Amino acid sequence: MEMDELQYTEFIKKLMNPENLFDEPEPLKGVRILDVTSVVLAPSAIDYLGEFGAEIIKFEPRRGDQMRYVTPYAYFWKNLSPGLQEQHHNRYWVGMHLGHPKAKELFYKFVKKSDVVVDNLTPGRMAEWGVSYDKLREINPRIIQLHVSGFGSWGPYTGRTSYDAIAQSESGFAYITGFEDRGPLKSGVWIADWTTGLMCAIAILAALNYRERTGEGQFIDISQVETMIRVLDWTWLYIFKTGKNRERAGNRDLAICPSDLFECLDGWIAIAAFKEEEFYGLCKAMDRMDLYEKFADPLERLKDENARYILNEIAKWARNMHVGKIEELGNKYGFAASRVLEVDDIYYNKHFRERGAIQEYYDPLYGYLVDPVYPPRMETPSRIKWGARPLGFDNEYVFTKILGLSLDEVKKLEEEGVIYKWNPEVPSQCPPPDWDGKRGLKFP
């Protein structure tokens, strides 16, 4: 007997019930990643994989990851920066700088027991420390190393400093974003960091699959700017064939008409109706069948003069409507219409909470926290087990469990300055003020 639509929905919901997260297997369990990264660009890549069960060991310099100090509105909670937390889940935290000669030798031992090394240091920095790919593959021929930087490991721009804003600007992304009568506009989120992180995660998975089939590791070089170039969809073929530049167009979609944001009496709404039957429904809802009779052909609607006219007519109609009414008409007549939600609307949204897109979890060090979890819903789902940790928080656990050192040997490494923990004078490196000295530790 075939399922109807409701039965299918219920079947999938039961199959991927977020309430059963921790009862399901982790697809990347057994993959060990050595994390020599900072800020957002590379940590986000590893975070995606960590939420699917990869074991991540983060090596942090004495000053700590830069994101311990980069936080919105100078807001900290229990010494924790939200800027650090978002891309640092499910890791083990080690205070160790690879530039130290003894640290380098310890790192070699980790490489022998690991699958992937990820860094976003200045190109060539790992080589200066004696831990570049040529050395690492001597130690472990199956090792995969991913290096990500603004402009890549070779080429005229190699070594130039890059941040998210730089990548948005250098790729053309910022130039095409914004309204035609104003200047370029940067995205309100670190889109170049997060998108590049996703590209990195896919590359690592591809390399792991290749190694599974061949036994061979490899080096991966990723440029943040090139990632954003890839995001600019049809731009490059258009320039190649027409010789014309791509200019800013505001919220208007240059390839779909209508597809734009419109102001209503009580907020903003997104409306899209590209297919002929969708545009018919919109015109019916507006009581403007004259628009359909003239512009039924989607390609006719895309001509600049026609698109401007159509969007202006929709804008005049929407200005006298309530958002909820247009959503209701969209459902009735078959065109897409959705309220432009504020961020806190998403936070409390029942749909996303039910699907587990926003996960509330208990962190043994900080208590209850809320974070978005990696989006794919699978029978072997992603999950957040714990959040960011103080500098060097897991030193004992990592060196005893993975390298088999004794606690006395770990203590000696600390005395020699090879490994270290948080500086009590730097709160953003430290545990929460109410920490009892045990809570959250993986090692008793």
C-alpha positions in Angstrom: 0.0 0.0 0.0 1.4 3.4 -1.0 1.7 6.2 1.5 -0.3 9.4 1.1 1.4 12.7 1.8 0.5 12.9 5.5 1.7 9.3 6.1 5.0 10.0 4.3 5.5 13.2 6.4 4.9 11.3 9.7 7.2 8.4 8.6 10.1 10.8 7.9 9.4 12.7 11.1 9.6 9.5 13.1 12.7 8.3 11.2 14.6 11.5 12.1 13.0 12.5 15.4 15.4 15.0 17.0 14.4 13.6 20.5 16.4 10.5 19.6 19.6 12.3 18.6 21.8 10.7 21.1 20.5 7.2 20.5 21.6 7.2 16.9 25.1 6.3 15.5 27.6 9.1 14.4 28.6 8.8 10.7 32.1 10.2 11.3 32.9 8.4 14.5 36.5 7.2 14.4 37.8 10.0 12.3 40.3 12.1 14.2 41.0 15.7 13.1 43.9 17.8 14.4 42.8 21.4 14.6 45.4 24.1 14.1 43.0 26.9 13.3 41.6 30.1 14.7 38.8 32.7 14.1 35.8 31.4 12.0 37.0 30.4 8.5 38.6 27.1 9.3 37.0 26.3 12.7 33.6 26.3 11.1 34.7 23.6 8.6 35.8 21.3 11.4 32.6 22.1 13.4 30.4 20.7 10.7 32.4 17.4 10.9 32.5 17.4 14.7 28.8 17.6 14.9 28.7 14.4 12.8 31.0 12.6 15.3 34.6 13.3 14.2 36.9 13.6 17.1 38.6 17.0 17.1 41.7 18.1 19.0 42.2 21.8 19.0 45.8 23.2 19.5 45.7 26.7 20.8 48.4 29.3 21.2 49.0 31.0 24.6 47.1 34.1 23.6 44.1 31.9 22.8 42.0 31.8 19.7 41.2 35.4 18.5 37.5 34.7 18.8 37.9 34.5 22.6 38.0 38.3 22.4 35.8 39.0 19.4 32.2 39.2 20.7 29.0 41.1 19.7 28.4 44.3 21.6 31.3 43.4 24.0 28.9 40.7 25.5 30.4 37.8 27.5 28.5 35.2 29.4 30.3 33.3 32.2 33.6 34.3 30.6 32.5 32.8 27.3 32.4 34.8 24.1 29.5 34.0 21.8 31.9 34.6 18.9 34.0 31.6 20.0 31.1 29.3 20.9 29.3 29.3 17.5 32.0 27.4 15.6 33.7 25.4 18.4 31.5 22.5 19.4 32.5 18.9 20.4 36.2 19.6 20.6 39.0 18.7 23.0 41.1 21.7 23.9 44.9 21.6 24.2 47.2 24.5 25.0 50.2 23.8 22.8 52.1 26.0 20.3 53.5 23.9 17.4 56.5 26.3 17.1 58.0 24.8 20.3 60.5 22.1 19.4 59.1 19.6 21.9 55.5 20.4 20.9 56.5 19.6 17.3 57.6 16.1 18.3 54.4 15.6 20.2 52.4 16.7 17.2 54.2 14.1 15.1 52.9 11.5 17.5 49.3 12.8 17.1 49.7 12.8 13.3 50.5 9.0 13.4 47.2 8.4 15.1 45.0 10.8 13.1 43.3 11.2 9.8 43.2 14.9 9.0 45.1 18.1 9.9 43.5 21.5 9.3 45.2 24.9 9.5 44.4 28.4 8.4 47.8 30.0 9.3 49.8 32.2 7.0 50.9 30.0 4.0 54.3 28.6 4.9 54.0 28.9 8.7 53.5 25.2 9.2 56.7 24.7 7.1 58.6 27.1 9.4 57.6 25.0 12.4 58.6 21.7 10.6 55.1 20.4 10.4 54.3 21.0 6.7 52.6 18.4 4.5 55.8 16.9 3.1 56.9 16.0 6.7 53.5 14.9 7.9 53.0 12.4 5.0 56.4 10.9 5.8 55.0 10.2 9.3 51.6 9.0 8.1 51.1 8.4 4.3 47.4 8.3 4.9 47.2 11.8 6.4 45.0 14.4 4.8 46.0 18.1 5.3 43.7 21.0 4.5 45.1 24.5 4.4 42.7 27.3 3.9 43.6 31.0 3.5 42.3 34.1 1.9 44.1 33.7 -1.5 45.6 30.2 -1.5 49.1 28.8 -1.1 50.5 30.1 -4.4 49.9 32.9 -6.8 50.6 36.7 -6.7 48.2 37.4 -3.8 49.5 34.6 -1.5 50.1 35.8 2.0 47.8 38.7 1.9 45.7 39.1 5.0 42.0 38.2 4.5 38.9 38.5 6.7 35.3 37.9 5.7 34.9 41.5 4.6 38.0 41.2 2.4 36.7 38.0 0.7 33.3 39.5 0.1 35.1 42.5 -1.5 37.8 40.7 -3.5 35.3 38.2 -5.0 32.8 40.7 -6.3 30.2 39.6 -3.8 30.0 43.0 -2.1 29.9 44.9 -5.4 26.7 43.2 -6.6 25.1 43.4 -3.1 23.0 46.5 -2.4 20.8 48.9 -4.3 21.8 50.4 -7.6 21.7 54.0 -6.4 24.0 53.3 -3.4 27.4 51.8 -2.8 28.4 48.1 -2.3 27.0 46.3 0.7 28.6 43.7 2.9 26.5 40.8 4.2 25.4 41.2 7.8 26.9 37.8 8.7 30.3 36.2 8.0 29.1 34.6 4.9 32.5 34.1 3.3 33.8 32.4 6.5 30.8 30.0 6.8 30.5 29.2 3.1 34.2 28.5 2.9 34.0 26.3 5.9 31.4 24.3 4.2 33.5 24.0 1.1 36.4 22.8 3.3 34.2 20.2 5.0 33.1 18.8 1.6 36.7 18.6 0.4 37.8 16.7 3.5 34.9 14.2 3.1 35.9 13.8 -0.6 39.5 13.2 0.4 38.4 10.6 3.1 36.4 8.8 0.4 39.3 8.8 -2.0 41.6 7.5 0.8 39.1 4.7 1.6 39.3 3.5 -2.1 43.1 4.1 -2.6 44.8 4.2 0.8 46.3 7.6 -0.2 46.1 10.8 1.7 46.4 14.2 0.1 46.9 18.0 0.5 44.0 20.3 0.0 44.4 24.0 -0.7 41.3 26.3 -0.4 41.0 30.0 -1.0 38.3 31.9 0.8 38.0 34.4 -2.1 37.7 31.6 -4.7 34.9 30.2 -2.6 33.0 33.5 -2.8 33.7 33.7 -6.6 31.9 30.3 -6.8 28.9 31.7 -5.0 28.2 34.4 -7.7 26.1 31.8 -9.7 25.6 32.8 -13.3 27.8 35.9 -13.3 30.8 34.5 -15.0 29.2 33.0 -18.0 27.1 36.1 -18.4 30.1 38.3 -18.6 31.9 35.9 -20.9 29.1 35.8 -23.4 27.8 39.4 -23.2 30.8 41.4 -22.2 28.6 43.3 -19.7 29.3 43.8 -16.0 26.9 42.6 -13.3 25.5 45.5 -11.4 23.6 45.9 -8.1 19.9 45.4 -8.2 18.8 45.7 -4.6 16.4 42.9 -3.5 15.3 42.3 -7.1 16.3 39.0 -8.6 17.7 39.6 -12.1 16.9 36.0 -13.2 13.4 35.6 -11.7 10.5 38.1 -12.0 8.8 38.7 -9.7 11.1 37.8 -6.8 11.6 40.7 -4.4 10.8 42.0 -0.9 7.9 44.4 -0.5 6.8 46.7 2.3 3.3 46.1 3.7 1.2 47.9 6.3 2.6 45.8 9.2 6.0 44.6 8.0 7.8 43.2 4.9 7.0 40.2 2.7 8.9 38.2 0.1 6.9 37.4 -3.0 8.1 35.1 -5.9 6.0 33.9 -8.9 8.2 32.9 -11.8 6.2 30.0 -13.4 3.4 31.0 -15.6 0.7 29.5 -13.3 2.3 31.2 -10.2 2.3 34.6 -11.9 -1.3 33.9 -12.9 -2.2 33.3 -9.3 -0.5 36.4 -8.1 -2.3 38.5 -10.7 -5.6 36.9 -9.7 -4.9 37.8 -6.1 -4.1 41.4 -7.0 -7.1 41.6 -9.3 -4.6 42.6 -12.0 -5.2 40.2 -14.8 -4.0 42.9 -17.2 -0.5 42.2 -15.9 -0.9 38.5 -16.7 -2.3 39.1 -20.2 0.7 41.3 -21.0 3.5 39.5 -19.2 2.5 35.8 -19.0 5.8 34.8 -20.7 8.5 34.7 -17.9 11.2 35.9 -20.3 9.1 39.0 -21.2 8.9 39.8 -17.5 12.7 39.7 -17.2 13.3 42.5 -19.6 14.5 45.4 -17.5 11.7 47.9 -18.4 9.0 45.3 -17.9 10.5 44.0 -14.6 10.7 47.5 -13.1 7.1 48.1 -14.1 5.8 44.8 -12.7 7.7 45.1 -9.4 6.5 48.7 -9.0 2.9 47.6 -9.4 3.2 44.8 -6.9 4.9 47.3 -4.5 1.9 49.7 -4.7 -0.5 46.8 -4.1 1.5 45.4 -1.1 1.8 48.8 0.5 -1.9 48.7 1.4 -2.0 45.1 2.5 -1.3 43.2 5.7 1.5 40.6 5.6 -0.8 37.8 6.8 -3.4 38.5 4.2 -0.8 38.2 1.3 0.5 35.0 2.8 -3.1 33.7 2.9 -3.6 34.7 -0.8 -0.3 33.0 -1.7 -1.6 29.7 -0.2 -4.9 30.2 -2.0 -3.7 31.1 -5.4 -0.4 29.2 -5.6 2.4 31.8 -5.5 5.2 32.0 -2.9 4.7 34.6 -0.2 6.4 34.7 3.2 6.8 37.3 5.9 10.4 38.7 6.4 11.0 37.4 9.9 13.1 39.0 12.6 15.8 37.0 14.1 14.1 36.4 17.4 11.0 35.2 15.4 13.3 32.4 14.1 14.6 31.7 17.6 11.2 30.9 18.9 9.8 29.4 15.7 7.9 26.1 16.4 8.8 24.6 13.0 12.6 25.0 13.4 12.4 23.9 17.1 10.5 20.8 16.1 13.0 19.9 13.5 15.9 20.5 15.8 17.4 23.2 13.7 17.9 25.2 16.9 19.1 22.8 19.5 18.8 23.3 23.3 21.3 21.1 25.1 23.0 20.8 28.5 26.6 21.7 28.5 28.2 20.2 31.7 30.5 23.3 32.1 28.1 26.1 31.3 24.6 24.7 31.8 21.8 24.9 29.2 22.8 26.5 25.9 21.1 27.0 22.5 22.8 26.8 19.1 21.9 26.0 15.6 23.0 22.5 14.6 24.4 21.4 11.2 21.3 21.5 8.9 21.2 18.0 7.1 18.7 15.8 8.8 19.8 12.2 8.6 19.2 8.8 10.3 22.8 9.3 11.6 22.2 12.9 12.7 24.5 15.7 13.6 24.4 16.8 17.2 26.0 19.2 19.7 27.5 17.4 22.7 29.3 20.3 24.4 30.4 23.8 23.6 33.6 25.8 23.6 36.1 25.2 26.4 38.7 27.2 28.3 42.3 27.2 27.0 44.0 23.8 27.7 40.9 22.4 29.4 41.5 18.9 28.0 45.3 18.6 28.3 45.3 15.6 30.6 42.6 13.7 28.8 44.2 14.1 25.3 47.8 13.3 26.3 46.9 10.3 28.5 44.1 8.8 26.4 45.6 9.3 22.9 49.4 9.4 23.4 49.4 7.2 26.5 51.5 9.6 28.7 51.3 9.4 32.4 49.9 12.3 34.5 53.5 12.9 35.8 54.7 13.2 32.2 51.8 15.7 31.4 52.7 17.7 34.5 56.3 17.8 33.4 55.3 19.1 30.0 53.4 21.9 31.7 56.3 22.8 33.9 58.6 23.0 30.8 56.1 25.3 29.1 55.4 22.9 26.2 51.7 22.7 27.1 49.8 25.2 29.2 46.3 26.2 30.4 44.3 29.4 30.7 45.8 32.6 32.2 43.7 33.5 35.3 44.2 37.2 34.4 42.5 36.8 31.1 38.8 35.9 31.8 37.9 35.0 28.3 40.4 32.1 28.5 39.0 30.8 31.8 36.2 28.6 33.1 33.0 30.2 34.3 33.4 32.0 37.7 31.3 29.3 39.4 33.3 26.4 38.1 33.9 23.7 40.8 37.2 22.4 39.3 35.5 19.2 38.0 32.4 20.0 36.0 32.9 19.3 32.3 36.2 17.6 32.5 36.7 14.4 30.5 39.4 13.3 32.8 38.8 12.7 36.5 
